[in-house]
Amino acid sequence: MEKEIMHFLMLNSKIFRNSQGYLDKVLKKYEISSGSISYIFTLEKNEGISQNKLSKEIGNDKAMSARTIVKLIDLGLVFKKQDEKDSRAYNLYLTAKAKELIPRIREEIQAVVSLITEDLTDEEKCITTKSLKKVLDRTQRLKNEE
C-alpha cells in the first residue's frame, strides 16, 4: 500500500493516459477525440457560453480551446454566433448533429467505464469515485489559491 501511495500521481497519470487512449480509439468513428468530449458536454449544459468562459470551465488554455472549437465547427458539431452585447465575442452552440450524437457518445463512454472498472465491486467503485472527487476538489482549491 505504501508503494502505491508514493506513486499516487504516477498512477493517476497512467490511468488517465490509458483510458483516454482507449476512448480515442472508440470515438474515432465520430471523428472526435477524448479531449473534445468535455467541450461537447459543457456546451450541452451551457449553450450560448462564450469561448473564454468555456475555456475556463473546462480548464484548458485559450489556444487549446480555440483549436478544439475550430475542429468541432469543421465537423459540424458546433457553431458560433456573434454576441449581441459584445461584437468582439462569440457564443457557442451545439448543432442538431451534435445533439443527435450525444446519446451515442454517452453510451460509448459508459461502456469504456464499465470495461475499466469491471474488476471493482460496486462498493469499490463508490469509494474510488468519492475519494477521487475529494482529491479533485482539493486540487481545484489549491489551483485557485495561486
Summary of the structure (lengths in Angstrom):
residues: 146
radius of gyration: 17.6
end to end distance: 31.5
largest distance: 56.2
contacts: 357
relative contact order: 0.10
helix: 73%
strand: 8%
